[in-house]
Amino acid sequence: MKRHFFTFLVVFIGFSQLGNAQPTNTNCGTAFIIADPIDYCSSFGEFNNINAGPGNPNVGTPNCWNDSNNDVWFRFISFARAINVTVSGNANGQMTGGTLVQPEVALYIDDGCQTYQQLRCDSDTQNDGATTIFRGDLTIGQSYLVRVGGRANTTGTFTICTRNFNPPQEPEQDCNLGSVLCDKSPFIVQSVIGAGVDNTEFGSIPCGTDEQGQVTNLVEDQSTWFQWTCDMPGTLTFILDPILPGDDLDWALYELPSGISNCGDKVHLRCAFNSPTNPDNCGDLTGMNDTDTEISEDFNCESNENGFVQSIVMQSGVSYALGISNFTSSGVGFEIEFGGTGTFQGPEAMFTIDPDEGLRCDTFFTVENFSSFINGTIVSYDWNFGEGAVPATADTEGPHPVIYNSFGDKFITLTIESDQGCIITEVLPLFAEPCCDDLTDIEIQLIDVQDLVCATIPDGSIEVAGANGTPQYQFSLDDSDFFPVTVFAGLDAGNYEIKIQDIKGCTDSVEVAITSPPELVVDAGPDVTVDLCFETQFSGSYAPVGVMDSISWNAQDTSDNNSLSCLDCLDPIAIAPGQTTYTLTVIDEVGCSASDEVTVFVEEDYPIYGPNIFTPNGDGFNDRFTLYGGPAAIIIREFYIYDRWGELIFYKEDVPLNDPDLGWNGDFKSDDLGTQVFSWFALIEFCDSDGPDDTRPYSGDITLIKG
């Protein structure tokens, strides 16, 4: 639901934000810019405060928070008199906006990250998974800061929404005292608490039908009322949206035959009292539209209901009343947006400035009122001439002489109230040209430059200050937007231009170079392929070489580090237990590090050889039968020999391989066996085994020859 209160162009260059990345808006100076706060809502879980840390330790903890160690910042310029900020996260597994448990939010005047004057604060002490703040007396054109954290230092992802609007008169809980609306501008009611003097004003209406079909007299708990008179006849639609997701909003619409504030003879027109119990049909939203045909929806949410009923056609000069109740009794309010072709009666706020062009700072101009109200009387004027204006405000009709002590975008706001309590606001955007002609030349001073410590880490910084101008000073890095930030950090090596600008529009600039040391480059050598448990020697290298450099090797699985002959040399010998990646890391004497990897690919071959004939005749040649294998084979864990009838002739454990002096000598129970064929079976442990019980089976035949 996009809202437009007035038309002008505002352009900001924002910064991208990844929901699960470490946040960049961890302090006031790097606050995320909400370019259009009128109707802004981030995507689900777009922002987070994970590892945000105490970005502004000199700010202090907001008075309703219990911790401020992980907080992130947002910045906006107010386009209207009121702001509502909602931050939603997670409550009992119900992730309405992200994973952040018990979010907290605070609102500040943005004076360039200097004093942090707190305006509002709220903390989710009830574990609702969301928190909201409201402020109704903002200065249009002024910059503000929003700070978001988690109660008890919790962290996670969250969604932030802002509604910047001009509020009507504060609504009351009884119909005859209801807020009088001048037009269809959308607005937010921050809270709905209490039912007023008369809690039965909804009366006996179709929405109160019980399960037996009897109409009951509805009782209010937490309610608020609005009134208006139709100007141009036409249709009326509206949408109610609770601030706290899941809240159950009920409402009833009436005609007031006797006019505004006369509710004794009100006539029921429409109502919807169903609840968001079935999200497939009735969700959080409720109201009137041009497509539904029912004129009422009662309790619960049947299959044919959706929370909306048919719009009405308003008649010129006829008054109406809308009562809204939060049946959930959360105390939290709602947002309302009107539609349709009919209009509301109200005064017209209008004013001009003289001269109407060529305005510059430090030069007087005149603001003249031309507001009118055909159907009543204007009883009050509330002027706000914007940031840097003298005078800043006024409460008479005028005309008013005004001067700006600073240049830039300005906003003049006039809020008028009718004799019926109807309030309307008009905003005029304008631009005050710089006024530097007769002023001392401003200077930008270079306070400190930090070059890169490591070539691959952008940790350079530039600190500047202003002199001989008119504070407050703002600074720009390489033609970015001007902000009251004096330190630019996280910079890579290169040449930068820093510009300064004061409130009169005077500017200066300075060129700054950030240098980098030579990049530390590490080479672990080429990948190699070897047979299982064959050794290979690495040939690591790096540059530049320093005396105090630290060298270390690590296997991908550090438990395999023992496969290296050394961990702190450049050329260790490796006997890889299988395909293994090794990382060579070098840390130089100032703490910069670089790494490279080498992978040993292993041909997993397990060859075992057993002779097929042996002659135990005592000639010292081929007198015993054993098994042979390469470096991968460690030991014969179990060795069996059977005759042709399956009788076990020989058994031995833990027999070394490749030793012709070990093994079977051809005897059985001291008997000298004759020539014949035997079968053998062996369990052999290899170098990549997990232990003595991890073996591979082998078998074959052996011919014993005697004679």
ZAMARGU-4260 file (C-alpha; in steps of 0.2 Angstrom, whole numbers, plus 5000, padded with zeros to 4 digits):
<rodrens>
0) 5000/5000/5000 | 5010/5015/4994 | 5007/5032/5002 | 5010/5049/4994 | 5007/5064/5005
5) 5015/5077/4993 | 5025/5076/4977 | 5043/5080/4975 | 5059/5071/4971 | 5071/5064/4984
10) 5086/5054/4978 | 5098/5045/4990 | 5112/5033/4986 | 5109/5019/4998 | 5120/5004/5003
15) 5116/4986/5000 | 5112/4975/5015 | 5113/4956/5015 | 5101/4948/5028 | 5114/4935/5034
20) 5130/4944/5031 | 5139/4954/5045 | 5130/4971/5045 | 5138/4986/5038 | 5127/4998/5047
25) 5135/4995/5065 | 5137/5014/5069 | 5129/5031/5066 | 5141/5035/5052 | 5137/5020/5042
30) 5118/5020/5045 | 5107/5012/5032 | 5098/5026/5023 | 5079/5023/5021 | 5076/5035/5006
35) 5057/5034/5007 | 5051/5032/5025 | 5033/5036/5020 | 5029/5018/5017 | 5045/5007/5019
40) 5046/4989/5023 | 5062/4979/5021 | 5061/4961/5015 | 5059/4947/5027 | 5075/4945/5038
45) 5084/4957/5027 | 5094/4965/5041 | 5103/4958/5056 | 5113/4963/5071 | 5124/4948/5072
50) 5142/4952/5078 | 5137/4970/5076 | 5147/4975/5092 | 5146/4992/5102 | 5147/5003/5086
55) 5145/5019/5096 | 5151/5016/5113 | 5149/5035/5118 | 5130/5034/5114 | 5125/5025/5130
60) 5111/5012/5132 | 5093/5018/5128 | 5083/5021/5144 | 5071/5006/5140 | 5084/4994/5134
65) 5094/4982/5146 | 5109/4980/5134 | 5116/4989/5118 | 5131/4978/5113 | 5125/4973/5096
70) 5115/4987/5088 | 5113/4993/5070 | 5108/5010/5064 | 5096/5017/5051 | 5094/5035/5045
75) 5079/5044/5036 | 5073/5062/5033 | 5055/5065/5039 | 5043/5070/5025 | 5028/5071/5037
80) 5025/5076/5056 | 5023/5058/5063 | 5034/5042/5061 | 5029/5024/5066 | 5044/5011/5066
85) 5040/4993/5068 | 5054/4980/5070 | 5048/4962/5070 | 5058/4946/5073 | 5054/4929/5082
90) 5042/4925/5096 | 5041/4907/5101 | 5046/4900/5084 | 5034/4912/5075 | 5046/4921/5064
95) 5035/4936/5059 | 5051/4945/5053 | 5066/4935/5056 | 5076/4926/5069 | 5079/4941/5082
100) 5071/4937/5099 | 5064/4952/5108 | 5069/4966/5097 | 5072/4984/5104 | 5071/5000/5095
105) 5075/5019/5098 | 5073/5035/5089 | 5085/5050/5089 | 5087/5067/5081 | 5102/5066/5069
110) 5113/5080/5072 | 5128/5072/5064 | 5132/5058/5076 | 5136/5071/5090 | 5124/5072/5104
115) 5111/5057/5101 | 5096/5066/5108 | 5084/5051/5111 | 5065/5054/5107 | 5057/5037/5109
120) 5062/5020/5115 | 5054/5003/5116 | 5059/4985/5120 | 5050/4969/5118 | 5048/4964/5136
125) 5033/4952/5133 | 5042/4942/5119 | 5029/4947/5106 | 5043/4945/5093 | 5040/4964/5088
130) 5041/4981/5095 | 5036/4998/5088 | 5038/5016/5092 | 5028/5032/5087 | 5033/5050/5087
135) 5020/5063/5081 | 5030/5080/5082 | 5044/5077/5070 | 5051/5092/5060 | 5049/5089/5041
140) 5065/5089/5032 | 5075/5085/5048 | 5086/5069/5048 | 5082/5056/5061 | 5091/5040/5067
145) 5083/5023/5071 | 5093/5011/5082 | 5089/4992/5083 | 5095/4979/5095 | 5090/4964/5104
150) 5085/4962/5122 | 5098/4954/5133 | 5110/4956/5119 | 5101/4944/5108 | 5106/4944/5089
155) 5097/4938/5073 | 5088/4944/5057 | 5074/4956/5057 | 5062/4966/5047 | 5060/4985/5049
160) 5045/4995/5043 | 5042/5014/5044 | 5026/5024/5041 | 5029/5043/5040 | 5013/5052/5040
165) 5003/5067/5045 | 4991/5061/5060 | 4974/5067/5063 | 4968/5073/5080 | 4971/5060/5093
170) 4956/5048/5093 | 4945/5045/5108 | 4936/5029/5114 | 4918/5036/5113 | 4909/5040/5097
175) 4904/5058/5101 | 4922/5062/5105 | 4929/5053/5089 | 4943/5061/5079 | 4936/5071/5065
180) 4945/5067/5048 | 4948/5080/5035 | 4953/5069/5020 | 4957/5051/5016 | 4976/5052/5020
185) 4982/5036/5028 | 4988/5036/5046 | 4993/5025/5060 | 4985/5024/5077 | 4999/5019/5089
190) 4989/5011/5103 | 4971/5006/5107 | 4968/5006/5126 | 4951/5007/5135 | 4933/5008/5130
195) 4928/5025/5135 | 4913/5030/5146 | 4900/5020/5136 | 4907/5002/5131 | 4891/4997/5122
200) 4891/5009/5108 | 4892/4996/5094 | 4875/4991/5100 | 4865/4976/5093 | 4871/4974/5075
205) 4871/4959/5063 | 4890/4956/5067 | 4885/4951/5085 | 4875/4936/5079 | 4879/4921/5090
210) 4878/4902/5086 | 4860/4902/5089 | 4856/4916/5077 | 4852/4928/5091 | 4859/4946/5090
215) 4869/4951/5105 | 4873/4968/5112 | 4892/4970/5108 | 4903/4976/5122 | 4919/4986/5118
220) 4935/4983/5127 | 4949/4992/5118 | 4941/5004/5105 | 4943/5020/5095 | 4931/5031/5085
225) 4933/5042/5069 | 4920/5054/5061 | 4919/5064/5045 | 4907/5073/5034 | 4906/5069/5015
230) 4910/5083/5003 | 4910/5075/4985 | 4898/5060/4985 | 4905/5043/4980 | 4911/5026/4986
235) 4921/5023/5002 | 4933/5009/5004 | 4946/5006/5018 | 4959/4993/5024 | 4963/4990/5042
240) 4980/4983/5045 | 4986/4979/5064 | 5003/4984/5069 | 5006/4968/5078 | 5003/4953/5066
245) 4989/4942/5072 | 4979/4955/5081 | 4960/4954/5079 | 4953/4970/5073 | 4934/4972/5073
250) 4924/4987/5066 | 4907/4995/5063 | 4902/5009/5051 | 4887/5021/5055 | 4878/5035/5047
255) 4876/5050/5059 | 4859/5058/5054 | 4861/5072/5066 | 4879/5077/5061 | 4896/5076/5069
260) 4897/5072/5087 | 4879/5067/5088 | 4879/5048/5089 | 4863/5045/5099 | 4853/5041/5083
265) 4867/5033/5073 | 4862/5021/5059 | 4872/5005/5057 | 4878/5002/5039 | 4892/4989/5039
270) 4903/4979/5051 | 4915/4964/5051 | 4919/4955/5068 | 4927/4940/5062 | 4944/4934/5068
275) 4960/4929/5058 | 4958/4911/5064 | 4958/4904/5047 | 4973/4913/5037 | 4967/4905/5021
280) 4951/4915/5022 | 4952/4929/5035 | 4970/4936/5038 | 4975/4951/5048 | 4967/4963/5036
285) 4949/4969/5036 | 4938/4983/5029 | 4927/4987/5014 | 4930/4985/4996 | 4921/4986/4979
290) 4921/4967/4975 | 4913/4959/4991 | 4894/4958/4992 | 4890/4955/5010 | 4886/4970/5022
295) 4892/4961/5038 | 4903/4946/5044 | 4900/4940/5061 | 4911/4930/5074 | 4925/4918/5069
300) 4928/4915/5051 | 4917/4904/5040 | 4922/4897/5023 | 4912/4911/5014 | 4920/4925/5024
305) 4937/4935/5021 | 4936/4949/5033 | 4929/4962/5020 | 4912/4968/5016 | 4904/4979/5002
310) 4909/4997/5001 | 4896/5011/5003 | 4891/5026/4993 | 4893/5042/5003 | 4881/5056/5001
315) 4887/5075/5001 | 4884/5083/5018 | 4880/5067/5027 | 4891/5062/5042 | 4898/5045/5046
320) 4907/5037/5061 | 4919/5022/5061 | 4922/5012/5077 | 4937/5001/5078 | 4940/4988/5092
325) 4956/4977/5095 | 4948/4962/5102 | 4965/4954/5105 | 4967/4967/5119 | 4985/4969/5115
330) 4984/4988/5117 | 4993/4989/5100 | 4985/5000/5086 | 4983/4999/5068 | 4986/5007/5051
335) 4971/5013/5040 | 4970/5017/5022 | 4955/5024/5014 | 4949/5023/4995 | 4935/5025/4984
340) 4928/5040/4974 | 4920/5050/4988 | 4929/5064/4998 | 4929/5071/5016 | 4925/5089/5021
345) 4939/5099/5027 | 4948/5115/5026 | 4961/5118/5013 | 4978/5123/5019 | 4987/5134/5006
350) 5002/5146/5007 | 5015/5155/4996 | 5032/5162/4998 | 5039/5178/4992 | 5050/5178/4982
355) 5045/5162/4975 | 5062/5158/4967 | 5080/5163/4970 | 5079/5160/4988 | 5096/5159/4997
360) 5102/5156/5015 | 5104/5172/5026 | 5091/5181/5016 | 5073/5185/5022 | 5058/5179/5013
365) 5039/5180/5017 | 5027/5166/5020 | 5009/5171/5017 | 4993/5161/5022 | 4979/5158/5010
370) 4970/5144/5019 | 4951/5143/5019 | 4936/5132/5025 | 4919/5134/5016 | 4910/5123/5029
375) 4917/5130/5045 | 4930/5140/5053 | 4949/5138/5055 | 4953/5139/5073 | 4972/5136/5074
380) 4988/5138/5064 | 5004/5128/5067 | 5018/5133/5056 | 5035/5123/5055 | 5047/5132/5044
385) 5060/5118/5043 | 5078/5115/5048 | 5088/5130/5051 | 5074/5142/5050 | 5072/5158/5061
390) 5059/5158/5068 | 5057/5139/5068 | 5039/5139/5071 | 5024/5151/5072 | 5005/5149/5078
395) 4997/5164/5070 | 4989/5166/5053 | 5004/5177/5047 | 5011/5183/5036 | 5028/5178/5043
400) 5046/5184/5038 | 5058/5169/5039 | 5076/5167/5036 | 5087/5151/5034 | 5104/5150/5042
405) 5109/5136/5031 | 5107/5131/5013 | 5099/5115/5006 | 5082/5106/5005 | 5069/5114/5016
410) 5051/5110/5020 | 5038/5122/5026 | 5024/5114/5035 | 5007/5122/5039 | 4994/5112/5050
415) 4977/5119/5052 | 4963/5114/5063 | 4944/5117/5060 | 4931/5121/5073 | 4926/5103/5072
420) 4943/5097/5077 | 4948/5092/5059 | 4966/5093/5056 | 4975/5094/5039 | 4993/5097/5034
425) 5001/5105/5019 | 5020/5104/5015 | 5030/5115/5003 | 5047/5108/4998 | 5060/5121/4993
430) 5078/5124/4991 | 5089/5138/4999 | 5104/5142/4988 | 5122/5143/4996 | 5127/5160/5003
435) 5146/5159/5004 | 5150/5175/4994 | 5155/5186/5009 | 5162/5172/5021 | 5179/5167/5025
440) 5185/5153/5014 | 5182/5136/5022 | 5196/5123/5024 | 5197/5105/5026 | 5210/5098/5038
445) 5219/5081/5036 | 5220/5074/5054 | 5226/5057/5051 | 5229/5044/5037 | 5231/5026/5040
450) 5239/5015/5027 | 5235/4997/5024 | 5244/4985/5036 | 5241/4970/5025 | 5239/4972/5006
455) 5223/4961/5005 | 5214/4969/5020 | 5205/4986/5016 | 5209/4993/5033 | 5215/5010/5028
460) 5207/5026/5035 | 5206/5045/5033 | 5201/5057/5047 | 5197/5075/5043 | 5191/5091/5051
465) 5184/5107/5046 | 5190/5125/5049 | 5185/5143/5045 | 5168/5138/5040 | 5151/5138/5048
470) 5148/5121/5057 | 5141/5109/5057 | 5152/5102/5044 | 5148/5087/5032 | 5160/5077/5022
475) 5160/5067/5006 | 5171/5053/5000 | 5174/5052/4981 | 5158/5062/4977 | 5147/5052/4988
480) 5133/5060/4998 | 5138/5072/5011 | 5137/5066/5029 | 5143/5073/5046 | 5156/5059/5047
485) 5174/5064/5050 | 5182/5046/5049 | 5181/5036/5033 | 5187/5018/5037 | 5188/5001/5028
490) 5197/5009/5013 | 5208/5000/5001 | 5224/5007/4993 | 5222/5021/4981 | 5219/5040/4979
495) 5204/5048/4987 | 5196/5065/4986 | 5188/5071/5002 | 5176/5086/5001 | 5169/5097/5015
500) 5153/5107/5015 | 5146/5118/5029 | 5129/5124/5032 | 5131/5139/5021 | 5135/5128/5006
505) 5154/5133/5006 | 5165/5119/5000 | 5184/5113/5000 | 5192/5097/4995 | 5209/5088/4998
510) 5217/5073/4989 | 5223/5059/5000 | 5233/5043/4995 | 5232/5027/5005 | 5247/5015/5002
515) 5249/4997/5003 | 5264/4985/5008 | 5269/4972/4995 | 5256/4958/4995 | 5262/4942/5004
520) 5260/4928/4991 | 5261/4910/4996 | 5264/4895/4984 | 5261/4877/4991 | 5267/4869/4975
525) 5258/4859/4962 | 5246/4845/4965 | 5254/4828/4965 | 5248/4810/4962 | 5256/4795/4972
530) 5252/4777/4976 | 5245/4774/4992 | 5257/4777/5007 | 5271/4782/4995 | 5279/4798/5001
535) 5281/4814/4992 | 5290/4830/4996 | 5282/4847/4995 | 5291/4863/4988 | 5282/4878/4996
540) 5288/4896/4994 | 5282/4913/4998 | 5288/4931/4995 | 5293/4943/5002 | 5303/4934/5015
545) 5305/4941/5032 | 5316/4936/5047 | 5301/4934/5059 | 5289/4925/5048 | 5279/4911/5054
550) 5276/4895/5043 | 5263/4882/5046 | 5256/4867/5037 | 5239/4859/5041 | 5230/4845/5033
555) 5212/4847/5029 | 5208/4835/5043 | 5220/4841/5056 | 5220/4824/5063 | 5231/4819/5048
560) 5244/4832/5052 | 5255/4817/5058 | 5256/4813/5039 | 5269/4827/5037 | 5287/4826/5042
565) 5286/4844/5049 | 5273/4857/5051 | 5284/4873/5051 | 5295/4870/5036 | 5293/4874/5018
570) 5297/4857/5011 | 5289/4843/5022 | 5288/4825/5016 | 5270/4819/5016 | 5263/4801/5016
575) 5245/4805/5013 | 5233/4792/5021 | 5221/4795/5006 | 5217/4810/4995 | 5222/4825/5006
580) 5223/4843/5004 | 5236/4852/5014 | 5237/4871/5017 | 5253/4881/5019 | 5250/4897/5029
585) 5263/4911/5031 | 5261/4925/5044 | 5273/4939/5042 | 5281/4949/5056 | 5266/4962/5056
590) 5253/4949/5057 | 5248/4948/5038 | 5244/4931/5032 | 5242/4922/5016 | 5238/4904/5012
595) 5239/4891/4997 | 5234/4873/4995 | 5241/4858/4988 | 5231/4842/4985 | 5239/4824/4985
600) 5229/4812/4975 | 5232/4794/4980 | 5230/4779/4968 | 5222/4767/4980 | 5230/4751/4975
605) 5232/4736/4987 | 5243/4723/4978 | 5248/4708/4988 | 5259/4694/4981 | 5260/4676/4987
610) 5272/4663/4978 | 5263/4648/4971 | 5277/4636/4975 | 5289/4634/4989 | 5303/4621/4993
615) 5307/4620/5011 | 5323/4609/5008 | 5335/4618/5019 | 5345/4626/5004 | 5342/4643/5010
620) 5331/4648/4995 | 5312/4648/4996 | 5312/4638/5012 | 5297/4647/5019 | 5280/4653/5012
625) 5275/4671/5016 | 5266/4686/5008 | 5274/4701/4999 | 5267/4719/4997 | 5272/4737/4994
630) 5273/4751/5007 | 5254/4752/5009 | 5254/4735/5017 | 5258/4736/5036 | 5256/4718/5043
635) 5247/4701/5041 | 5235/4702/5055 | 5230/4684/5053 | 5237/4670/5042 | 5229/4653/5038
640) 5234/4638/5028 | 5222/4623/5025 | 5225/4606/5016 | 5214/4600/5003 | 5202/4592/5015
645) 5200/4609/5024 | 5210/4605/5039 | 5220/4620/5047 | 5238/4616/5044 | 5245/4633/5050
650) 5239/4649/5059 | 5249/4664/5065 | 5245/4682/5070 | 5254/4698/5066 | 5266/4692/5053
655) 5277/4705/5045 | 5277/4705/5026 | 5291/4704/5014 | 5302/4693/5025 | 5307/4677/5017
660) 5314/4670/5034 | 5296/4671/5041 | 5280/4662/5037 | 5276/4643/5036 | 5290/4631/5035
665) 5280/4617/5027 | 5278/4606/5043 | 5262/4601/5052 | 5264/4595/5070 | 5282/4591/5067
670) 5277/4580/5052 | 5286/4582/5036 | 5273/4584/5023 | 5275/4578/5006 | 5272/4587/4990
675) 5254/4593/4988 | 5243/4609/4986 | 5237/4620/5000 | 5225/4634/5001 | 5229/4650/5011
680) 5219/4665/5018 | 5226/4681/5026 | 5219/4697/5034 | 5230/4711/5030 | 5231/4729/5038
685) 5236/4743/5026 | 5242/4761/5030 | 5225/4769/5028 | 5216/4757/5040 | 5208/4763/5055
690) 5216/4750/5066 | 5220/4732/5069 | 5202/4727/5066 | 5201/4736/5049 | 5209/4723/5037
695) 5207/4717/5019 | 5205/4698/5015 | 5216/4689/5003 | 5217/4671/4997 | 5226/4659/4986
700) 5235/4642/4983 | 5252/4636/4987 | 5261/4621/4981 | 5273/4612/4993 | 5287/4602/4984
705) 5297/4590/4994 | 5311/4579/4987
</rodrens>
